[in-house]
Amino acid sequence: MRRVSLPKTRPALLIVGTLMAVLMTVTAAQALTGRTPARAGTTTPTAAAAVDCQQLTGLDLTALPDAPTRIISATHVAATADKPAYCQVKGYVSPQIQFELRLPEQGWTGRYVQLGCGGFCGFAAPDNPNHFLPGGCAPPDDGRVVLGASNGGHIGVDSRDALWAHSDPQLRIDMAYRSEHVTALVAKAVTKAYYGQAPQYSYFAGCSNGGRQALMEAQRYPDDFDGIIAGAPGNNLVALAGEFFPWIATVNTDDKGRQILGPDKLPLLQSKVMQACDATDGLTDGLINNPRNCDFDPGTLRCPTASPQPTCLTRDQVYVVRKIYQGPVDAKGRRLFPAGLAKGTEAAWLGYVIAPQGQTGGLEALGYNYLKYFASWNNPPASYTLKDHRFDLRTFKKLREMSGIYDSTDPDLTRFRDRGGKLIMWHGWADPAIPTESTLAYHHALTQRMGGPEATGRFARTFLFPGVYHCVQGYGPDTFDLFTPIYDWVEKGAAPEKIIAAKKDGDRTVRTRPVYPYPMQTKYTGTGSIDDAANFTGVMPTEQPDDRYPWVGAPELPPVPRTPHLS
């Protein structure tokens, strides 16, 4: 792409003339529906605004293909102590795809960064915490990039709300895949109007449902983004929300609707798991590098008598913990999802798996809303509850009819790879919401389809972080930067060989640890502090892990036909 140098200042009449020219240039046919080629070894220029922010309200994008758009407002936001001034643009794409863009007035590097949203979305502000960016990332709102986000295609009360999907096929499709694509189209058109040039590089970053959106972009719309960060992706949404979430909720509910395992037993459970499995990786450091090697049995904590005690688990509680580790199965033991929650996740079960007093657990709410409002084209009766769900193959196959819309599990990323796209997938091993094995199952399918580990690693790499919860926080090193590595990979051709993660105590760093591309493992060199990343190296495992998770939705089953685009 040819670079366009902009003068630092322009007379008022020239600004108006520039806007008129841009408005004529950014027509429906030219709204940057094509790709921005990813190129190695280039430097990123900086640019300033070519027009006044408020003039963007006159930008007519109502004829943008597949994205008829209305700009609602364009507002100058003054600089603060930690954020430079920017132009805030709000609008919507028909019917309900709300978006917000933040365009720095000075020092733009030519990058566009779009953030995915968690849960079932319903919000558009880029600084909403449900965008789930890990601590330590190069801040996307530092005034150097154009930042964008959408509400996922609909208006919701919160990220667990799915009433919007009731009997509305278009909103379901928008949430499934259309919203992020059209937001990218609009953002590039607005960016070109504001600066007089299109983004040189475009990036997408999301976690949880945002990770699903990230992979959906790589699979369905490979020309939208040059670099993609997919964290803890809920890309197998149909089985995740339709089987795994309801399973977690129902196995911990007795006949009277009460929780069997409560918050009071979680510290005991976590401590015993760590005692049993911390050293399985050869180092006692408060982390479990690979929970699949942990053979802890909650039965060892069973109370000697039937009466509950604070230092042990009742028979029913032992049963619940085993079922949570196991994950959903039918009466014949066939897996309805690749895995259950890993050992070492227990400290984060409160809020996700275990409901605080008087509240509903996060996974229960998501599973219920999914099954009631958009798991199938025909909604269940208004009286539906999770008690009505059946964990059997017939129900699974019925749910899977929607996977061609909601799931982003296609391992064929040929088009994304061939246009120079780069993908970083990551997941925390202590994730209490989406099992890490789900990401490994996709990693395996991707590697098999794209020519093996070496060929796949040239454009896609996966990083697993011990002790990290769902997208943010954890008891392990949970602060790490993924934006700089994806920038360097796309713009300089420098693939990420490792990610340095840090653990903070306030402003003080108390531990650093390298994480290497899967399946490489982090190994202590034997000398020096175990809190210093310099004393660790990456090694390949002596035996390659088997990531062929035998569940009923594995790739060996006939693939689900791709649903045609509806709009």
C-alpha positions in Angstrom: 0.0 0.0 0.0 1.3 3.4 -0.9 2.0 5.6 2.1 0.5 9.1 2.2 2.3 11.8 4.1 0.0 14.4 5.7 1.0 18.0 6.5 0.9 18.8 10.2 -1.6 21.7 9.7 -4.1 22.7 7.1 -6.1 25.9 6.5 -9.7 25.7 7.3 -10.9 25.9 3.7 -8.5 23.1 2.8 -9.9 20.9 5.6 -13.4 21.3 4.3 -12.2 20.6 0.8 -10.4 17.5 2.0 -13.5 16.2 3.8 -15.6 16.7 0.6 -13.0 14.8 -1.4 -12.9 12.0 1.2 -16.7 11.7 1.3 -16.7 11.3 -2.4 -13.9 8.8 -2.3 -15.3 6.6 0.5 -18.2 5.3 -1.5 -20.0 2.1 -1.0 -17.8 0.4 -3.6 -14.6 1.6 -2.0 -15.3 1.2 1.7 -12.1 -0.9 2.2 -13.8 -4.3 1.8 -10.5 -5.6 0.5 -7.5 -6.6 2.5 -4.6 -4.7 3.9 -1.6 -6.8 2.9 0.6 -7.9 5.8 4.2 -7.1 5.1 7.4 -7.8 6.9 10.2 -5.4 7.5 8.3 -2.2 7.3 8.1 0.7 9.7 4.9 2.4 10.7 4.5 6.1 9.9 2.6 8.5 12.1 -0.3 10.8 10.9 -2.6 13.5 12.2 -6.2 14.1 11.5 -6.9 15.6 8.1 -10.4 16.9 9.0 -12.2 18.2 12.1 -13.7 15.4 14.2 -17.2 16.8 14.2 -17.3 16.8 10.4 -17.4 13.0 10.4 -21.1 13.2 11.3 -21.6 14.2 7.6 -20.0 10.9 6.4 -22.7 9.0 4.5 -22.2 5.2 4.8 -25.8 4.2 4.3 -24.9 2.4 1.1 -21.9 0.5 2.5 -22.3 -3.1 1.1 -23.7 -5.4 3.8 -23.2 -2.6 6.3 -25.7 0.2 6.0 -24.4 2.6 8.6 -25.5 5.7 10.4 -23.0 8.0 12.2 -24.7 9.2 15.3 -22.0 11.4 16.8 -18.4 12.5 16.4 -17.0 14.2 19.5 -13.7 15.6 20.4 -12.4 14.2 23.7 -9.7 16.3 25.4 -6.5 14.8 26.5 -6.1 13.6 30.1 -3.0 12.9 32.2 -2.7 9.3 30.8 -4.6 9.5 27.4 -4.0 11.8 24.4 -6.9 13.6 22.8 -9.1 11.6 20.4 -12.1 11.7 18.2 -14.9 9.5 19.5 -17.3 8.3 16.8 -20.5 6.4 17.6 -23.0 4.9 15.3 -24.8 1.8 14.3 -25.0 -0.7 11.4 -28.5 -1.9 10.6 -30.3 -3.3 12.5 -28.6 -3.1 16.0 -24.9 -3.3 15.6 -23.7 -0.4 17.7 -20.0 0.6 17.5 -17.6 3.1 19.0 -14.4 4.2 17.4 -11.6 6.3 19.0 -9.3 8.0 16.6 -6.2 9.8 18.0 -5.9 13.4 16.8 -2.1 13.2 16.6 0.6 10.5 16.4 -1.5 7.8 14.7 0.7 4.9 13.7 -1.5 3.6 10.9 -2.8 0.7 13.0 -6.4 -0.2 13.6 -7.2 -2.4 16.6 -10.7 -3.9 17.1 -11.6 -5.5 20.4 -14.0 -8.5 20.7 -16.5 -8.8 23.5 -17.2 -11.4 26.2 -20.3 -13.4 27.1 -23.2 -12.6 24.8 -21.9 -9.0 24.4 -24.5 -6.2 24.3 -22.1 -3.3 24.9 -19.9 -1.2 22.6 -17.5 0.9 24.7 -13.9 -0.1 24.0 -12.9 0.3 27.7 -15.7 -2.0 29.0 -14.0 -4.6 31.2 -15.8 -7.4 29.4 -13.4 -6.9 26.5 -11.0 -9.0 28.7 -7.5 -7.8 27.8 -4.8 -9.3 30.0 -2.8 -6.9 32.2 0.5 -5.9 30.7 -0.7 -5.5 27.1 0.7 -2.6 25.2 -2.3 -0.3 25.8 -4.5 -0.1 22.7 -5.8 3.3 23.9 -2.4 5.0 24.2 -3.2 7.4 21.3 -1.2 5.5 18.8 -3.9 3.3 17.2 -7.4 3.7 16.0 -9.5 1.6 18.5 -12.9 0.1 17.7 -15.5 -2.2 19.3 -19.1 -3.2 18.7 -21.9 -4.5 20.9 -21.9 -7.8 19.1 -24.9 -7.0 17.1 -27.6 -6.3 19.7 -28.6 -4.4 22.8 -28.4 -6.3 26.1 -28.8 -5.7 29.8 -25.5 -7.4 30.5 -23.2 -9.9 28.9 -25.3 -12.8 30.2 -28.5 -11.5 28.7 -29.8 -13.3 25.6 -33.5 -12.2 25.4 -32.6 -10.1 22.4 -32.2 -13.4 20.4 -35.7 -14.6 21.1 -37.3 -15.4 17.7 -34.9 -13.0 15.8 -32.7 -14.8 13.2 -30.9 -11.7 12.1 -29.7 -10.7 15.5 -28.4 -14.2 16.1 -26.5 -14.1 12.8 -25.1 -10.7 13.7 -23.9 -12.0 17.1 -22.5 -15.1 15.5 -20.3 -13.5 12.9 -21.6 -10.4 11.0 -21.1 -7.8 13.7 -17.3 -7.9 13.9 -16.9 -8.0 10.1 -19.1 -5.0 9.3 -17.6 -3.0 12.2 -14.2 -3.5 10.6 -15.6 -2.3 7.3 -17.1 0.8 8.9 -14.0 1.5 11.0 -11.7 1.5 7.9 -14.0 3.8 6.0 -14.2 6.3 8.9 -10.4 6.1 9.4 -9.8 6.9 5.8 -12.2 9.9 6.0 -10.5 11.2 9.1 -6.8 10.8 8.2 -7.1 10.8 4.4 -5.6 7.3 4.4 -6.7 3.8 5.3 -5.1 1.8 8.1 -1.8 0.3 7.1 -2.3 -2.7 9.5 -5.4 -4.0 11.1 -5.6 -6.2 14.2 -8.3 -8.0 16.2 -8.0 -9.0 19.8 -10.6 -10.8 21.9 -11.0 -13.3 24.7 -13.8 -15.7 25.6 -16.6 -15.0 23.2 -14.2 -12.4 21.8 -11.8 -15.3 21.2 -14.6 -17.0 19.3 -15.1 -13.8 17.3 -11.3 -13.7 16.6 -11.2 -17.2 15.1 -14.4 -16.5 13.2 -12.7 -13.5 11.5 -9.8 -15.7 10.5 -12.1 -18.3 9.1 -14.9 -16.4 7.5 -13.3 -13.0 6.7 -9.6 -13.6 6.3 -9.0 -10.2 4.6 -10.3 -8.1 7.5 -7.3 -8.3 9.8 -3.5 -8.8 9.4 -3.0 -10.0 13.0 -5.4 -11.8 15.3 -5.2 -12.5 19.1 -7.7 -15.2 20.2 -7.7 -15.7 24.0 -9.6 -18.6 25.7 -11.8 -18.9 22.7 -15.4 -20.1 23.2 -15.2 -21.2 19.6 -17.1 -24.4 20.2 -20.1 -22.3 21.4 -22.9 -24.8 20.7 -21.4 -27.5 22.9 -19.9 -25.1 25.4 -23.1 -23.1 26.1 -25.5 -26.0 25.3 -23.8 -28.8 27.1 -20.8 -27.8 29.3 -22.4 -24.8 31.0 -25.6 -26.6 31.9 -23.7 -29.6 33.1 -21.6 -27.5 35.5 -24.8 -26.0 36.9 -27.0 -29.1 37.2 -24.4 -31.5 38.7 -24.0 -29.0 41.6 -27.8 -28.7 42.3 -29.8 -31.0 44.5 -33.5 -31.9 44.2 -34.5 -28.8 46.1 -32.5 -26.4 43.9 -29.7 -25.9 46.4 -26.0 -25.9 45.7 -24.2 -29.1 46.9 -20.7 -27.7 46.9 -20.5 -24.2 48.3 -17.8 -21.5 48.4 -16.6 -22.6 51.8 -14.9 -25.7 50.5 -13.0 -24.1 47.6 -9.9 -23.1 49.6 -9.6 -26.6 51.0 -10.0 -28.1 47.5 -7.5 -25.8 45.9 -4.8 -26.4 48.6 -5.1 -30.1 48.3 -4.8 -30.1 44.6 -1.7 -28.0 44.8 -0.2 -30.3 47.4 -0.8 -33.3 45.2 0.3 -31.8 41.8 2.5 -28.8 42.2 5.7 -30.8 41.9 4.5 -32.9 38.9 6.5 -30.6 36.6 9.7 -31.0 38.7 9.4 -27.7 40.5 7.5 -26.7 43.6 6.5 -23.2 42.8 2.8 -22.9 43.4 2.0 -23.6 39.7 0.8 -26.7 37.8 2.4 -26.4 34.4 0.3 -29.1 32.8 -2.8 -30.1 34.8 -3.3 -33.1 32.5 -0.5 -34.7 34.5 -2.4 -34.2 37.8 -4.1 -37.3 39.1 -5.6 -35.8 42.3 -8.7 -37.7 43.4 -11.2 -35.6 45.5 -12.3 -38.9 47.1 -9.2 -38.5 49.3 -11.0 -35.6 51.0 -14.2 -37.5 51.9 -15.4 -37.0 55.4 -15.2 -40.1 57.6 -18.8 -39.7 58.7 -22.0 -38.5 56.9 -22.0 -35.2 58.9 -20.4 -32.2 57.0 -17.1 -30.9 58.4 -15.0 -27.9 57.3 -11.9 -30.0 56.6 -13.4 -32.6 54.3 -16.0 -33.2 51.6 -19.3 -35.0 51.9 -20.0 -37.9 49.6 -22.2 -35.7 47.4 -19.6 -33.0 47.3 -17.0 -35.5 46.1 -19.4 -36.6 43.4 -19.9 -33.0 42.3 -16.1 -32.3 42.1 -15.5 -35.5 40.1 -18.3 -34.5 37.6 -16.9 -31.0 37.2 -13.5 -32.4 36.4 -15.1 -35.0 34.0 -17.3 -32.6 32.0 -20.6 -33.5 30.3 -21.2 -37.1 29.2 -24.3 -39.0 28.3 -25.6 -42.1 30.0 -23.2 -44.3 28.0 -20.2 -42.2 29.0 -19.8 -40.5 25.6 -18.3 -37.0 26.0 -20.5 -34.1 24.9 -17.6 -31.6 25.2 -13.8 -32.2 24.9 -13.1 -32.0 28.7 -14.2 -30.7 32.1 -12.4 -28.1 34.2 -8.8 -28.7 34.8 -7.4 -29.4 38.3 -5.9 -26.2 39.6 -8.9 -24.1 38.6 -10.7 -24.4 41.9 -9.6 -21.0 43.4 -11.6 -19.3 40.6 -14.8 -21.4 40.8 -16.6 -18.8 42.8 -18.8 -16.7 40.5 -18.4 -19.0 37.6 -19.1 -22.6 38.9 -20.2 -21.8 42.4 -22.8 -19.0 42.9 -22.3 -16.5 45.7 -25.1 -16.3 48.2 -28.3 -15.2 46.7 -26.9 -15.0 43.1 -26.8 -17.1 40.0 -23.5 -18.6 38.9 -22.0 -17.2 35.7 -22.0 -20.5 33.7 -25.5 -21.3 34.9 -26.8 -18.0 33.6 -25.0 -18.3 30.3 -26.2 -21.9 29.7 -29.8 -21.1 30.6 -30.0 -18.0 28.4 -28.4 -19.8 25.5 -30.7 -22.8 25.7 -33.8 -20.7 26.2 -33.3 -18.0 23.7 -31.0 -19.0 20.8 -29.9 -22.6 20.9 -32.4 -23.4 18.1 -34.6 -21.6 15.6 -37.7 -22.7 17.7 -37.5 -21.5 21.3 -38.6 -23.8 24.1 -41.7 -23.0 26.2 -41.6 -20.0 28.6 -41.5 -22.5 31.5 -38.2 -24.0 30.4 -35.5 -24.5 33.0 -32.1 -26.3 33.0 -33.8 -29.2 34.7 -35.5 -29.9 31.3 -32.2 -30.3 29.5 -31.2 -33.9 28.6 -27.5 -34.8 28.3 -27.9 -37.3 25.5 -26.8 -37.8 21.9 -30.2 -36.9 20.4 -30.1 -33.5 22.2 -26.5 -32.9 21.2 -27.3 -33.5 17.5 -30.3 -31.2 17.7 -28.1 -28.4 19.2 -25.4 -29.0 16.7 -27.7 -27.9 13.9 -26.7 -24.3 14.8 -23.0 -24.9 14.9 -22.6 -23.8 11.2 -23.7 -20.3 12.5 -22.2 -20.0 16.0 -19.1 -22.1 16.0 -15.7 -21.0 14.7 -14.1 -24.4 14.6 -13.1 -24.6 10.9 -9.3 -25.6 10.9 -8.8 -24.5 7.3 -7.1 -21.1 7.5 -5.5 -21.4 4.1 -6.9 -18.0 2.9 -5.8 -16.3 6.1 -2.3 -17.8 5.9 -1.9 -17.1 2.2 -2.7 -13.4 2.6 0.0 -13.1 5.2 -2.2 -13.2 8.3 -0.8 -14.1 11.7 -2.6 -15.7 14.6 -1.8 -15.9 18.4 -4.0 -18.2 20.4 -3.7 -18.3 24.2 -5.4 -19.8 27.2 -4.9 -19.9 30.9 -4.5 -23.3 32.5 -6.6 -22.3 35.5 -9.5 -21.1 33.5 -12.8 -21.8 35.4 -15.1 -21.0 32.5 -13.8 -22.6 29.3 -11.6 -25.7 29.5 -8.1 -25.2 28.1 -8.4 -28.6 26.3 -11.0 -27.0 24.1 -8.4 -24.7 22.7 -5.9 -27.6 22.4 -8.5 -29.6 20.4 -8.7 -26.7 17.9 -4.9 -26.3 17.9 -4.6 -30.0 17.0 -7.2 -29.8 14.2 -5.5 -26.6 12.9 -2.1 -28.2 13.0 -3.3 -31.4 11.2 -5.1 -29.4 8.5 -2.4 -26.8 7.8 0.5 -29.1 7.2 1.9 -30.0 10.6 3.6 -28.1 13.5 6.3 -26.5 11.6 4.1 -25.2 8.7 1.4 -24.1 11.1 3.9 -22.3 13.4 4.9 -20.0 10.6 1.6 -18.2 10.9 -0.2 -19.5 14.0 1.1 -20.2 17.5 -0.6 -21.2 20.8 0.5 -20.1 24.3 -0.8 -21.7 27.6 -0.3 -19.7 30.8 -0.1 -21.7 34.1 -2.2 -20.4 37.0 -4.1 -17.8 34.8 -7.9 -17.6 35.1 -10.5 -16.8 32.5 -8.9 -14.1 30.3 -7.6 -12.0 33.3 -6.0 -12.5 36.7 -4.8 -15.6 38.4 -2.5 -17.0 41.0 0.2 -17.5 38.4 2.0 -14.8 36.3 -1.0 -13.1 34.8 0.5 -9.9 33.3 1.8 -10.2 29.7 1.8 -8.3 26.5 0.4 -9.9 23.3 0.0 -6.8 21.2 3.7 -6.1 20.8 4.4 -9.7 19.6 1.6 -9.6 17.1 2.7 -6.2 15.8 6.2 -7.5 15.4 5.1 -10.7 13.7 2.9 -8.9 11.2 5.1 -5.8 10.5 8.6 -7.2 11.0 8.2 -10.9 10.3 9.5 -11.7 13.8 7.5 -14.7 15.1 7.0 -14.8 18.9 9.5 -17.3 20.4 8.2 -16.8 23.9 6.0 -14.5 26.0 7.3 -13.2 29.3 4.5 -13.2 31.9 4.8 -11.4 35.2 3.1 -11.6 38.6 2.6 -8.2 40.3 2.1 -7.3 43.9 0.8 -3.8 43.5 3.4 -2.0 41.4 6.1 -4.5 42.3 7.0 -7.4 40.1 7.4 -10.5 42.2 7.8 -13.2 39.5 8.5 -13.5 35.8 8.2 -16.6 33.8 8.6 -17.4 30.1 5.8 -19.2 28.2 6.8 -20.9 24.9 4.7 -21.9 21.9 2.8 -25.1 22.5 3.8 -27.9 22.8 7.1 -26.6 24.2 7.4 -26.6 28.0 9.0 -24.2 30.4 11.8 -25.9 32.3 13.9 -24.5 35.2 17.6 -24.5 34.4 18.5 -25.6 38.0 20.2 -22.5 39.2 19.0 -19.0 40.2 15.7 -17.7 41.5 12.6 -19.5 40.4 11.0 -16.1 40.2 13.3 -14.9 37.4 12.4 -15.7 33.8 16.1 -15.7 32.9 16.5 -19.0 34.8 14.1 -20.9 32.6 14.3 -22.3 29.1 12.0 -23.9 26.6 12.1 -27.7 25.9 10.1 -30.0 23.7 8.3 -32.8 25.7 9.8 -36.2 25.5 6.5 -37.5 24.3 4.2 -35.5 22.1 0.9 -34.8 23.8 -2.2 -36.5 22.3 -4.7 -33.7 21.7 -7.2 -35.9 19.9 -9.9 -35.5 22.5 -12.5 -38.3 22.0 -15.8 -36.5 22.1 -18.9 -36.8 20.0 -18.3 -33.5 18.2 -14.7 -34.4 17.3 -13.6 -33.7 13.6 -13.9 -37.4 12.9 -17.7 -36.8 12.7 -19.1 -35.6 9.4 -18.6 -31.8 9.3 -21.5 -29.6 9.8 -22.4 -27.8 6.5 -21.5 -24.1 6.5 -24.6 -22.0 6.9 -24.9 -19.5 4.0 -24.5 -15.8 4.9 -27.8 -14.2 5.7 -28.3 -10.5 5.9 
